[in-house]
Amino acid sequence: MVEPMRPEILFPLFTPVSTLKGVGPRVAPLVERLAGPLVRDVLFTAPQSVIRRVGATVDHAVDGQVQTFIVSIDAHQPPSRLGQPWKIRAWDETGFLTLTWFKGHGPHLERQHPVGVRRAVSGKVERFGSEIQVAHPEYLLPEERAGEIPAFEPVYPATAGLPSRTFRRFALEALSRAPELPEWLDPAWQGRERLPAWREAFALAHNPTGEADVSLLSPHRRRLAYDELLAHQLALAQRKAARRAQPAPRVGPSPLAELAEKALPFKLTGAQIRALSEVRGDLASGERMSRLLQGDVGSGKTVVAMLAVTDAAGAGLQSAFMAPTEILARQHYETLAEPLAALGLSVILLTGRDKGAARAAKLAGLANGAHAVAIGTHALFQDDVAFKTLGLAIIDEQHRFGVNERRRLQAKGPQGEDGGVHLLAMSATPIPRTLELTVFGDLDVSRIDEKPPGRTPVATRAVPMPRLPEIIARLKAAAAGGAQAFWICPLVSESEKIDLRAAEDRAADLRQIIGPSVGLVHGQMPAAEKDAVMQAFVEGAVSVLVATTVVEVGVNVPNASIMVIEQAERFGLAQLHQLRGRVGRGARESSCVLLYDLPLSDTAQQRLDILRKSDDGFEIAEKDLELRGGGDPLGLKQSGFPAYRLADPVAHRDLIAVAADDARLILARDPDLSSPRGLAVRTLQELFDWKPASPLHDAG
């Protein structure tokens, strides 16, 4: 199938940034790093704030405010020694103003602004004692050009060598190339919401006249956000429709699954029964399942997955169960191998560590159908892995895999690239319902929102860092009594080396006080070494496990009853909740200690309070969302969120469901997008490069 060409009307926006005036070989890489490689990307980079320049006389200069003055140059004061600034003393009828420049400014200032001339100067005012200064004035122009100094100036993102004002020139030129596009919004809804046309919205965004114009909630920013959300939801809806059109084996409830459920030492919760019913409805439909099973840590997702596996096995189909790390894969293997073997099903563990004859034997068993279930890591979709009758792919912590990786696993089915393999993805990251469509719009979603009976509540308290010695003393006493604990180190910086050093130092401190039973795991350890420490923790030889990241604690240790999280205010609420879910899995009373640095902001205080009062991951996610005005929702940048340019999933969350409904309606009325509005919608999709074939939220 030949891809349709991009509409000619968009050509000016899809030229390289190097075609913009002033973007030469030196500047182009800076613009690309900041915005992207295309003129469209520069257009899509909106101002973050606006500077209001207030005209004033020197006697009304306000410290910290950006002001504009009309002055006479009174004297130049060259630096008397290296490292001192070049100064110009200026004055108006009300007082003196000192202009200062550091590094690289000198005699040329004297030539350009000789004593006696009148100048318009604008910049941030700073008071030093009785002296009023403007360091590195943003404007210094002849008085007759004072009108060139804007009363409101948008502030764009900046990078070294590319200041905001330079980028603004490029943004305005990109705007001049933006065409008038056919309208894709429903006219009645657009009128009710008072949203401007597409090009007008960008003109307003790049020419703000006040703070309200750079607000994410302004009508023009909401218009642009909606366009991006609609393009995304259209692509997701098209992908969902294409998936439903793919046939897959019909799988009914199996007697094996009935036996497996009877053998469980507990009864399924109502939420598990509901989720299993939804999964079975998909499996029996004859269409390819693509379902996400969402539930808190410990809510019982794996049991639902196991019963789906037994249904598939009863229909003569193999299952693949993929986890992002070897530790998690091994944990699933240890959980599932025994109950499935009791039903006569052969289960293997396949990871990157399998080599030689052992690996060859496992691959042969998969290829001839002897093994019903393969549990493993990325090793499952390597080229030499072949299944005889793969019918179900289960992916744990699905946000850790990209769309293409999921497809490669599903392509192991008998129909290859055409599908035919049912997909069940699982996630323990709680996402608010309002944001669910953004991340999982192409999947059907089941929620397990009940905890199995018998789970021990985890007592949670927040403790300031000065009480650290007290916490360590209590931890020592608990360890002496046979308890085990996780100790999560803070996210100190973006540098893994610095984070690692902090973790090593903490482990060394704890060893001195508690003894040699303190272990350490971190991302830079060899897998075998990490597994050895984890195994020692599982077996009880390690009493306190120090870890640098959430990933490292994906192991199930029922005896672990204490979770200490250092500098908890640095973590997202969803991360904190998931970490806490690693304890409270056994008979011991469990506790979670949130250590925080003083002073604690009001928002941080509220967030820690939410965690203390609730153990419902979905409720926590919703409340966390209420506290945030925008930005990275719930610390989920790495959890599959699309890389939006104009939409903010939090600030614009009310538009997400509207866009999803609109996308469904558009495709229901005009599946080929051939009507006038359909053709406009095609232009929208091309504008954002979000078409159903592209991996939209590839977080792999």
C-alpha positions as CSV (number, residue, x, y, z in Angstrom):
1,M,0.0,0.0,0.0
2,V,1.5,3.3,-1.1
3,E,1.4,6.0,1.6
4,P,-0.5,9.2,0.5
5,M,1.8,12.2,-0.1
6,R,1.8,15.0,2.5
7,P,-0.6,17.8,1.3
8,E,1.3,20.5,-0.6
9,I,-0.2,23.1,1.7
10,L,2.1,21.8,4.5
11,F,5.3,21.9,2.5
12,P,6.5,25.2,3.9
13,L,6.4,23.8,7.4
14,F,8.2,20.6,6.6
15,T,11.4,22.2,5.3
16,P,14.6,22.1,7.4
17,V,15.2,24.8,10.1
18,S,18.3,25.8,8.1
19,T,15.9,27.5,5.6
20,L,15.0,30.1,8.2
21,K,16.8,33.4,7.8
22,G,19.8,33.5,10.2
23,V,19.9,29.8,10.8
24,G,23.3,28.9,9.4
25,P,25.5,25.8,10.0
26,R,26.5,27.0,13.5
27,V,23.0,27.9,14.7
28,A,21.0,25.0,13.0
29,P,22.2,22.3,15.5
30,L,21.2,24.6,18.4
31,V,17.7,25.2,17.0
32,E,17.3,21.5,16.3
33,R,18.3,20.6,19.9
34,L,15.9,23.1,21.3
35,A,12.9,22.6,18.9
36,G,13.5,20.0,16.3
37,P,14.7,19.7,12.7
38,L,11.7,21.2,10.9
39,V,10.2,24.7,10.6
40,R,7.1,23.1,12.0
41,D,9.0,22.3,15.2
42,V,10.0,25.9,15.6
43,L,6.4,27.0,15.1
44,F,5.3,24.4,17.7
45,T,7.7,25.8,20.3
46,A,5.5,28.3,22.2
47,P,6.8,31.0,24.7
48,Q,6.9,29.9,28.3
49,S,6.3,33.2,29.9
50,V,6.2,37.0,29.1
51,I,8.3,39.9,30.3
52,R,6.4,43.1,31.0
53,R,8.7,46.1,30.5
54,V,7.6,49.1,32.6
55,G,8.6,52.6,31.6
56,A,10.1,54.5,34.6
57,T,12.4,57.3,35.8
58,V,15.4,56.4,37.9
59,D,13.9,57.6,41.1
60,H,11.1,55.1,40.6
61,A,13.4,52.1,39.8
62,V,12.1,48.9,41.5
63,D,14.6,46.2,42.5
64,G,14.0,43.0,40.6
65,Q,11.6,44.5,38.0
66,V,12.3,44.8,34.3
67,Q,12.1,48.5,33.5
68,T,12.8,50.9,30.6
69,F,14.5,54.3,31.1
70,I,15.4,57.2,28.8
71,V,18.9,58.4,30.0
72,S,21.9,60.4,28.9
73,I,25.3,58.8,28.9
74,D,27.4,60.5,31.6
75,A,30.6,58.6,31.8
76,H,32.4,55.3,30.8
77,Q,34.3,53.5,33.6
78,P,36.6,50.9,32.2
79,P,37.7,48.0,34.6
80,S,40.7,48.9,36.7
81,R,41.8,45.2,36.9
82,L,41.0,41.8,35.3
83,G,37.6,40.4,36.2
84,Q,35.9,43.7,36.9
85,P,33.0,44.9,34.7
86,W,32.9,47.7,32.1
87,K,30.5,50.3,33.5
88,I,28.5,53.2,31.9
89,R,27.1,55.8,34.3
90,A,23.9,57.2,32.9
91,W,21.4,59.7,34.3
92,D,18.0,61.3,33.8
93,E,16.7,64.3,35.6
94,T,15.9,62.2,38.7
95,G,19.0,60.2,39.4
96,F,22.0,58.1,38.2
97,L,21.8,54.6,36.7
98,T,24.9,52.3,36.3
99,L,25.0,49.9,33.3
100,T,27.5,47.0,33.7
101,W,28.9,44.4,31.3
102,F,31.2,41.5,32.2
103,K,33.5,39.6,29.7
104,G,34.1,40.7,26.2
105,H,32.6,44.2,26.4
106,G,34.9,47.2,26.3
107,P,35.9,50.1,24.1
108,H,33.3,49.4,21.5
109,L,30.7,50.5,24.0
110,E,32.4,53.8,24.2
111,R,32.3,54.2,20.4
112,Q,28.7,53.1,20.1
113,H,27.4,55.1,23.1
114,P,29.6,58.2,23.5
115,V,29.2,60.6,26.5
116,G,26.3,63.0,26.0
117,V,24.0,60.9,23.7
118,R,20.5,60.0,24.7
119,R,19.6,56.3,25.0
120,A,16.6,54.1,25.8
121,V,17.8,51.3,28.1
122,S,15.8,48.3,29.3
123,G,16.7,45.4,31.7
124,K,16.3,44.0,35.2
125,V,16.9,46.5,37.9
126,E,19.3,45.6,40.8
127,R,20.1,47.8,43.8
128,F,23.5,47.6,45.5
129,G,23.4,49.9,48.5
130,S,22.6,53.3,47.1
131,E,23.6,52.3,43.5
132,I,20.9,51.4,41.0
133,Q,22.3,49.0,38.3
134,V,21.2,47.2,35.2
135,A,23.6,44.3,34.3
136,H,23.9,43.5,30.6
137,P,20.9,45.6,29.4
138,E,18.7,43.7,27.1
139,Y,18.1,46.9,25.0
140,L,20.4,49.9,24.6
141,L,19.1,52.0,21.7
142,P,19.1,55.6,20.4
143,E,16.2,57.5,22.1
144,E,14.3,57.8,18.7
145,R,14.2,53.9,18.5
146,A,12.7,53.5,22.0
147,G,9.4,52.3,20.3
148,E,11.3,49.1,19.2
149,I,11.4,48.0,22.9
150,P,8.3,45.8,23.4
151,A,6.0,46.4,26.4
152,F,5.5,42.7,26.5
153,E,8.2,40.3,25.4
154,P,7.7,36.5,25.1
155,V,10.3,34.3,26.7
156,Y,11.1,31.1,24.8
157,P,13.2,28.1,26.0
158,A,16.9,28.9,25.6
159,T,20.0,26.9,25.2
160,A,23.7,27.8,25.4
161,G,24.5,30.0,22.3
162,L,20.8,30.5,21.4
163,P,19.1,33.1,23.6
164,S,15.4,33.5,23.8
165,R,15.3,36.7,21.8
166,T,17.2,35.1,18.9
167,F,14.8,32.1,18.9
168,R,11.9,34.5,18.8
169,R,13.0,35.8,15.5
170,F,13.0,32.3,14.1
171,A,9.6,31.6,15.6
172,L,8.1,34.7,14.0
173,E,9.5,33.7,10.6
174,A,8.1,30.2,11.1
175,L,4.8,31.8,11.8
176,S,5.0,33.8,8.6
177,R,5.3,30.5,6.7
178,A,2.3,28.9,8.4
179,P,-0.6,28.6,5.9
180,E,-4.3,29.0,6.6
181,L,-5.5,25.4,6.9
182,P,-8.9,23.9,6.3
183,E,-10.9,23.7,9.6
184,W,-11.1,20.2,11.1
185,L,-12.9,21.2,14.3
186,D,-16.7,20.7,14.6
187,P,-18.0,24.3,14.1
188,A,-20.7,24.2,16.7
189,W,-18.2,23.0,19.4
190,Q,-15.6,25.5,18.3
191,G,-18.1,28.3,18.6
192,R,-19.2,27.2,22.1
193,E,-15.6,27.0,23.3
194,R,-14.7,30.3,21.6
195,L,-11.6,28.8,20.0
196,P,-9.8,30.7,17.3
197,A,-8.8,29.3,13.9
198,W,-5.6,27.2,13.7
199,R,-3.3,29.9,12.3
200,E,-4.8,32.6,14.4
201,A,-4.1,30.5,17.5
202,F,-0.4,30.3,16.7
203,A,-0.3,34.1,15.9
204,L,-1.8,34.8,19.4
205,A,0.6,32.3,21.0
206,H,3.7,33.9,19.5
207,N,2.6,37.5,20.1
208,P,1.4,37.6,23.7
209,T,0.3,40.9,25.2
210,G,0.3,39.7,28.8
211,E,0.6,36.8,31.2
212,A,-2.9,35.5,30.3
213,D,-1.7,34.9,26.7
214,V,1.0,32.4,27.7
215,S,-1.4,30.5,30.0
216,L,-2.1,26.9,29.0
217,L,-5.7,27.7,29.7
218,S,-6.0,30.6,27.2
219,P,-8.4,29.9,24.3
220,H,-5.6,29.8,21.7
221,R,-3.5,27.4,23.8
222,R,-6.5,25.1,24.4
223,R,-7.2,25.2,20.7
224,L,-3.7,24.1,19.8
225,A,-3.7,21.5,22.6
226,Y,-7.0,20.1,21.3
227,D,-5.6,19.7,17.8
228,E,-2.7,17.6,19.1
229,L,-5.0,15.5,21.3
230,L,-7.4,14.9,18.4
231,A,-4.6,13.9,16.1
232,H,-3.4,11.4,18.7
233,Q,-6.8,10.0,19.5
234,L,-7.6,9.6,15.8
235,A,-4.4,7.5,15.4
236,L,-5.2,5.4,18.5
237,A,-8.8,4.9,17.3
238,Q,-7.6,3.9,13.8
239,R,-5.1,1.5,15.3
240,K,-7.8,0.0,17.6
241,A,-10.1,-0.5,14.6
242,A,-7.3,-2.1,12.5
243,R,-6.5,-4.5,15.4
244,R,-10.2,-5.5,15.8
245,A,-10.3,-6.3,12.1
246,Q,-7.6,-8.9,12.5
247,P,-8.9,-12.4,13.2
248,A,-7.4,-14.4,16.1
249,P,-8.1,-17.9,17.4
250,R,-11.3,-18.2,19.5
251,V,-10.4,-19.3,23.0
252,G,-13.1,-20.4,25.4
253,P,-12.9,-21.1,29.1
254,S,-10.9,-24.3,29.7
255,P,-11.4,-27.2,32.1
256,L,-7.7,-26.6,32.9
257,A,-8.5,-23.1,34.1
258,E,-11.3,-24.5,36.3
259,L,-8.8,-26.9,37.9
260,A,-6.2,-24.1,38.3
261,E,-8.8,-21.8,40.0
262,K,-9.9,-24.6,42.3
263,A,-6.3,-25.3,43.3
264,L,-5.8,-21.6,44.4
265,P,-5.4,-21.2,48.2
266,F,-7.8,-18.2,48.0
267,K,-11.0,-17.1,46.3
268,L,-10.8,-14.5,43.5
269,T,-11.9,-11.0,44.4
270,G,-14.8,-9.4,42.6
271,A,-12.4,-7.2,40.7
272,Q,-10.4,-10.2,39.5
273,I,-13.6,-12.1,38.4
274,R,-14.7,-9.0,36.5
275,A,-11.3,-8.6,34.8
276,L,-11.1,-12.3,33.9
277,S,-14.6,-12.1,32.4
278,E,-13.5,-9.2,30.2
279,V,-10.3,-11.0,29.1
280,R,-12.3,-14.1,28.3
281,G,-14.8,-12.1,26.3
282,D,-11.9,-10.8,24.1
283,L,-10.4,-14.3,23.8
284,A,-13.7,-15.8,22.6
285,S,-14.5,-13.0,20.2
286,G,-12.5,-14.2,17.2
287,E,-10.9,-10.7,17.1
288,R,-7.3,-10.1,18.4
289,M,-7.4,-9.0,22.0
290,S,-5.3,-6.0,23.0
291,R,-6.2,-5.5,26.7
292,L,-4.4,-3.7,29.5
293,L,-4.8,-5.1,33.0
294,Q,-4.2,-2.3,35.5
295,G,-3.9,-2.9,39.2
296,D,-2.0,-2.0,42.2
297,V,1.1,-3.9,43.3
298,G,-0.2,-7.1,44.9
299,S,-3.8,-6.7,43.6
300,G,-3.6,-10.1,41.8
301,K,-3.0,-9.4,38.2
302,T,-0.7,-12.4,37.8
303,V,-3.5,-14.8,38.8
304,V,-5.8,-13.4,36.1
305,A,-2.9,-13.8,33.6
306,M,-2.3,-17.4,34.7
307,L,-6.0,-18.3,34.2
308,A,-5.8,-16.8,30.7
309,V,-2.7,-18.9,30.0
310,T,-4.6,-22.1,31.0
311,D,-7.5,-21.1,28.7
312,A,-5.0,-20.7,25.8
313,A,-3.3,-24.0,26.7
314,G,-6.8,-25.8,26.7
315,A,-7.2,-24.5,23.2
316,G,-3.9,-26.0,22.1
317,L,-2.1,-22.6,22.1
318,Q,1.2,-21.5,23.6
319,S,1.7,-18.4,25.7
320,A,4.7,-16.0,26.1
321,F,5.0,-14.0,29.3
322,M,7.5,-11.2,29.0
323,A,8.9,-9.1,31.8
324,P,11.3,-6.1,31.6
325,T,14.1,-7.5,33.9
326,E,15.5,-10.9,34.6
327,I,14.6,-10.5,38.3
328,L,10.9,-10.0,37.5
329,A,10.9,-12.8,34.8
330,R,12.4,-15.2,37.4
331,Q,9.8,-14.1,40.0
332,H,6.9,-14.8,37.5
333,Y,8.5,-18.2,36.6
334,E,8.7,-19.2,40.3
335,T,5.1,-18.1,40.8
336,L,3.6,-19.8,37.8
337,A,5.8,-22.9,37.0
338,E,4.5,-25.1,39.9
339,P,0.7,-24.6,39.5
340,L,0.9,-24.9,35.7
341,A,3.1,-28.0,36.0
342,A,0.5,-29.5,38.3
343,L,-1.9,-29.2,35.3
344,G,0.6,-31.0,33.0
345,L,1.8,-27.8,31.3
346,S,5.5,-27.4,30.6
347,V,6.9,-23.9,31.5
348,I,10.4,-22.6,30.7
349,L,12.3,-19.5,31.7
350,L,14.2,-17.9,28.8
351,T,16.6,-15.0,29.4
352,G,19.7,-13.5,27.9
353,R,21.7,-15.7,30.2
354,D,20.7,-18.9,28.5
355,K,23.5,-20.2,26.3
356,G,24.6,-23.2,24.3
357,A,22.9,-26.6,24.7
358,A,20.5,-25.5,27.4
359,R,19.2,-22.7,25.3
360,A,19.0,-24.9,22.2
361,A,16.9,-27.5,24.1
362,K,14.5,-24.8,25.3
363,L,14.1,-23.4,21.8
364,A,13.5,-26.8,20.3
365,G,10.8,-27.4,22.9
366,L,9.1,-24.2,21.9
367,A,9.3,-24.9,18.2
368,N,7.8,-28.4,18.5
369,G,5.1,-27.4,21.0
370,A,6.5,-29.4,24.0
371,H,6.5,-26.2,26.1
372,A,3.2,-24.6,26.6
373,V,4.5,-21.4,28.3
374,A,7.7,-19.4,27.9
375,I,8.4,-16.8,30.6
376,G,11.3,-14.4,29.9
377,T,12.8,-11.1,29.0
378,H,13.6,-9.4,25.7
379,A,15.1,-12.8,24.8
380,L,11.6,-14.0,23.9
381,F,11.4,-12.0,20.7
382,Q,14.9,-12.6,19.4
383,D,15.1,-13.9,15.8
384,D,16.0,-17.5,16.6
385,V,13.0,-18.0,19.0
386,A,10.1,-19.8,17.2
387,F,6.8,-21.0,18.6
388,K,4.7,-23.7,17.2
389,T,1.3,-22.3,18.1
390,L,1.8,-19.0,20.0
391,G,-1.7,-17.6,20.7
392,L,-1.3,-15.3,23.8
393,A,1.4,-12.7,24.6
394,I,1.4,-11.3,28.1
395,I,3.6,-8.3,28.9
396,D,4.3,-7.2,32.4
397,E,5.1,-3.5,33.2
398,Q,4.1,-2.9,29.6
399,H,5.3,0.8,29.6
400,R,8.9,-0.5,29.8
401,F,8.5,-1.9,26.3
402,G,8.0,-0.1,23.0
403,V,5.2,-0.7,20.5
404,N,7.7,-2.3,18.1
405,E,8.9,-4.7,20.8
406,R,5.4,-5.8,21.6
407,R,4.8,-6.3,17.8
408,R,7.9,-8.4,17.5
409,L,6.7,-10.8,20.2
410,Q,3.2,-11.0,18.6
411,A,4.8,-11.6,15.2
412,K,6.0,-15.0,16.6
413,G,2.5,-16.3,16.1
414,P,1.5,-18.6,13.2
415,Q,0.2,-15.6,11.1
416,G,3.4,-13.6,11.6
417,E,3.1,-9.9,11.0
418,D,-0.6,-10.2,10.4
419,G,-1.3,-10.8,14.0
420,G,-3.4,-13.6,15.3
421,V,-1.7,-13.4,18.8
422,H,-3.8,-12.1,21.6
423,L,-2.1,-9.4,23.8
424,L,-2.6,-9.0,27.5
425,A,-0.5,-6.1,28.9
426,M,-0.2,-5.5,32.6
427,S,0.7,-2.4,34.6
428,A,1.1,-1.6,38.3
429,T,1.4,2.2,37.6
430,P,-1.9,3.7,38.7
431,I,-3.1,6.3,36.2
432,P,-6.1,8.6,36.7
433,R,-9.1,7.8,34.6
434,T,-8.9,11.3,33.0
435,L,-5.5,10.4,31.6
436,E,-6.1,6.8,30.7
437,L,-7.2,7.6,27.2
438,T,-3.9,9.5,26.6
439,V,-1.7,6.5,27.4
440,F,-3.9,3.5,26.6
441,G,-6.3,4.8,23.9
442,D,-5.5,1.9,21.6
443,L,-6.1,-0.7,24.3
444,D,-9.2,-1.9,26.2
445,V,-8.6,-1.4,29.9
446,S,-9.5,-3.7,32.8
447,R,-9.0,-2.4,36.4
448,I,-8.4,-4.6,39.5
449,D,-9.2,-2.1,42.1
450,E,-9.6,-4.5,45.1
451,K,-6.8,-6.0,47.2
452,P,-6.9,-9.7,48.0
453,P,-8.1,-10.4,51.5
454,G,-5.4,-11.0,54.1
455,R,-3.0,-8.3,52.8
456,T,-1.4,-6.7,55.8
457,P,-2.0,-2.9,55.9
458,V,1.2,-0.9,55.7
459,A,1.5,1.8,58.4
460,T,3.0,4.9,56.7
461,R,4.6,7.8,58.4
462,A,6.6,10.8,57.3
463,V,9.8,11.6,59.3
464,P,12.2,14.5,58.8
465,M,15.9,13.6,57.9
466,P,17.3,15.0,61.2
467,R,15.7,11.9,62.9
468,L,17.7,9.6,60.7
469,P,19.8,8.1,63.6
470,E,16.5,7.2,65.4
471,I,15.2,5.4,62.3
472,I,18.5,3.5,61.9
473,A,18.5,2.5,65.5
474,R,14.9,1.1,65.2
475,L,15.9,-0.7,62.0
476,K,18.8,-2.3,63.7
477,A,16.5,-3.6,66.5
478,A,14.0,-4.9,63.9
479,A,16.7,-6.7,61.9
480,A,18.0,-8.3,65.1
481,G,14.5,-9.6,65.6
482,G,14.4,-11.3,62.2
483,A,12.7,-8.5,60.2
484,Q,13.8,-7.5,56.7
485,A,13.8,-4.1,55.1
486,F,14.2,-2.2,51.8
487,W,16.1,1.1,52.0
488,I,15.6,3.2,48.9
489,C,18.2,5.9,48.2
490,P,17.3,9.3,47.0
491,L,17.3,10.5,43.4
492,V,20.2,12.9,44.1
493,S,20.8,14.1,40.6
494,E,20.6,13.3,36.9
495,S,24.0,11.6,37.2
496,E,23.9,7.9,37.8
497,K,27.4,8.0,39.2
498,I,26.4,10.6,41.9
499,D,23.3,8.6,42.7
500,L,25.4,5.4,43.0
501,R,27.9,7.0,45.3
502,A,25.1,8.2,47.6
503,A,23.8,4.6,47.7
504,E,27.2,3.1,48.3
505,D,27.8,5.6,51.2
506,R,24.4,4.8,52.7
507,A,25.0,1.1,52.5
508,A,28.5,1.5,54.1
509,D,26.9,3.6,57.0
510,L,24.3,1.0,57.6
511,R,26.8,-1.8,57.6
512,Q,28.8,0.0,60.3
513,I,25.7,0.2,62.5
514,I,23.7,-2.9,61.6
515,G,26.4,-5.3,60.5
516,P,27.4,-7.2,57.3
517,S,23.9,-8.3,56.5
518,V,23.3,-5.0,54.6
519,G,23.2,-5.6,50.8
520,L,23.3,-3.2,47.9
521,V,21.7,-3.4,44.4
522,H,22.0,-0.8,41.7
523,G,21.6,-0.5,37.9
524,Q,25.3,-0.7,37.1
525,M,25.9,-4.1,38.7
526,P,26.3,-7.1,36.5
527,A,23.1,-9.1,36.3
528,A,24.6,-12.2,38.0
529,E,25.9,-10.1,40.9
530,K,22.6,-8.3,41.3
531,D,20.6,-11.6,41.2
532,A,23.0,-13.1,43.9
533,V,22.3,-10.2,46.2
534,M,18.5,-10.4,45.5
535,Q,18.6,-14.1,46.2
536,A,20.4,-13.6,49.4
537,F,17.7,-11.1,50.4
538,V,14.9,-13.6,49.5
539,E,16.7,-16.3,51.5
540,G,17.1,-14.0,54.5
541,A,20.9,-13.8,54.5
542,V,20.6,-10.1,53.7
543,S,18.4,-8.3,56.2
544,V,18.5,-4.7,54.8
545,L,18.6,-4.2,51.0
546,V,19.8,-0.8,49.8
547,A,18.6,0.1,46.3
548,T,19.0,3.0,44.0
549,T,15.9,2.7,41.8
550,V,12.3,1.4,41.8
551,V,13.3,-1.2,39.2
552,E,15.7,-3.0,41.5
553,V,13.0,-3.9,44.0
554,G,10.6,-5.8,41.8
555,V,11.2,-8.9,43.8
556,N,8.6,-10.5,46.0
557,V,9.9,-11.0,49.6
558,P,7.0,-11.9,51.9
559,N,9.3,-11.6,55.0
560,A,10.2,-7.9,54.1
561,S,8.1,-5.8,56.4
562,I,9.9,-2.4,56.4
563,M,10.3,0.1,53.6
564,V,12.5,3.2,54.2
565,I,12.5,5.8,51.4
566,E,15.1,8.5,51.8
567,Q,14.2,12.1,50.6
568,A,10.7,10.8,49.7
569,E,9.7,14.3,48.5
570,R,12.0,13.7,45.4
571,F,9.9,10.8,44.2
572,G,6.6,10.8,42.3
573,L,3.6,9.7,44.4
574,A,3.0,6.8,42.0
575,Q,6.6,5.6,42.6
576,L,6.2,6.0,46.4
577,H,3.0,4.0,46.4
578,Q,4.5,1.2,44.3
579,L,7.6,1.0,46.5
580,R,5.4,0.8,49.6
581,G,3.6,-2.1,47.9
582,R,6.7,-4.2,48.2
583,V,6.1,-4.7,51.9
584,G,3.0,-6.0,53.7
585,R,3.0,-9.3,51.7
586,G,3.6,-11.6,54.7
587,A,2.3,-12.1,58.2
588,R,4.4,-9.4,59.9
589,E,3.1,-6.0,60.7
590,S,4.6,-3.7,58.0
591,S,5.6,-0.1,57.9
592,C,6.8,2.5,55.4
593,V,9.0,5.4,56.5
594,L,9.1,8.5,54.3
595,L,12.2,10.4,55.2
596,Y,12.1,14.0,54.0
597,D,14.4,17.1,53.9
598,L,13.4,20.2,55.7
599,P,11.9,22.6,54.9
600,L,9.0,20.8,53.2
601,S,6.9,22.8,50.8
602,D,3.1,22.9,51.2
603,T,2.5,20.8,48.1
604,A,5.1,18.2,49.2
605,Q,3.4,18.1,52.6
606,Q,0.0,17.5,51.0
607,R,1.4,14.8,48.8
608,L,3.0,12.9,51.7
609,D,-0.2,13.3,53.7
610,I,-2.1,11.7,50.8
611,L,0.2,8.7,50.9
612,R,-0.2,8.4,54.7
613,K,-4.0,8.4,54.6
614,S,-4.6,6.1,51.6
615,D,-3.4,2.8,50.2
616,D,-5.5,2.9,47.1
617,G,-3.2,3.5,44.1
618,F,-6.0,4.9,41.9
619,E,-7.3,7.3,44.5
620,I,-3.7,8.4,45.2
621,A,-3.2,9.1,41.5
622,E,-6.4,11.1,41.2
623,K,-5.5,13.2,44.3
624,D,-1.9,13.8,43.0
625,L,-3.4,15.0,39.8
626,E,-5.5,17.6,41.6
627,L,-2.4,19.0,43.2
628,R,-0.6,19.6,39.9
629,G,-1.2,22.4,37.6
630,G,0.7,21.0,34.7
631,G,4.0,19.5,33.7
632,D,5.0,15.9,34.2
633,P,1.9,14.1,35.6
634,L,2.6,11.8,38.5
635,G,6.3,11.5,37.5
636,L,5.2,9.3,34.6
637,K,7.4,10.7,31.8
638,Q,9.0,7.2,31.6
639,S,5.6,5.4,31.8
640,G,4.4,5.6,28.3
641,F,3.1,9.2,28.1
642,P,3.1,10.7,24.6
643,A,5.7,13.4,23.9
644,Y,3.2,16.1,23.4
645,R,4.4,19.5,22.1
646,L,1.3,21.7,22.7
647,A,-0.9,19.7,25.0
648,D,-0.3,19.3,28.7
649,P,-2.1,16.1,29.9
650,V,-2.8,17.7,33.3
651,A,-3.8,21.2,32.4
652,H,-5.8,20.0,29.3
653,R,-7.2,16.8,30.8
654,D,-10.8,17.9,30.3
655,L,-10.1,17.9,26.5
656,I,-8.8,14.3,26.4
657,A,-12.2,12.6,26.6
658,V,-13.7,15.2,24.2
659,A,-11.0,14.5,21.6
660,A,-11.5,10.7,22.0
661,D,-15.3,11.0,21.5
662,D,-14.7,13.3,18.5
663,A,-12.2,10.9,17.0
664,R,-14.7,8.0,17.3
665,L,-17.5,10.1,15.8
666,I,-15.3,11.2,12.9
667,L,-14.3,7.7,12.0
668,A,-17.8,6.3,12.5
669,R,-19.3,8.8,10.0
670,D,-16.3,8.8,7.6
671,P,-14.0,5.8,8.1
672,D,-12.0,6.7,4.9
673,L,-11.7,10.4,5.8
674,S,-13.0,11.4,2.3
675,S,-15.5,14.1,3.3
676,P,-14.5,17.7,3.4
677,R,-14.0,17.5,7.2
678,G,-12.3,14.1,6.7
679,L,-9.8,15.6,4.3
680,A,-9.1,18.4,6.8
681,V,-8.5,15.8,9.5
682,R,-6.0,14.1,7.2
683,T,-4.1,17.4,7.0
684,L,-4.2,17.5,10.8
685,Q,-2.7,14.0,11.1
686,E,0.1,14.8,8.6
687,L,0.8,18.0,10.5
688,F,1.6,16.1,13.7
689,D,3.0,13.0,11.9
690,W,0.7,10.9,14.0
691,K,-0.7,8.2,11.8
692,P,-1.9,4.8,12.9
693,A,1.2,3.1,11.6
694,S,3.6,5.0,13.7
695,P,4.6,4.0,17.3
696,L,2.8,6.8,19.2
697,H,3.9,6.3,22.7
698,D,7.0,4.1,22.4
699,A,8.5,4.2,25.8
700,G,10.9,1.4,25.1
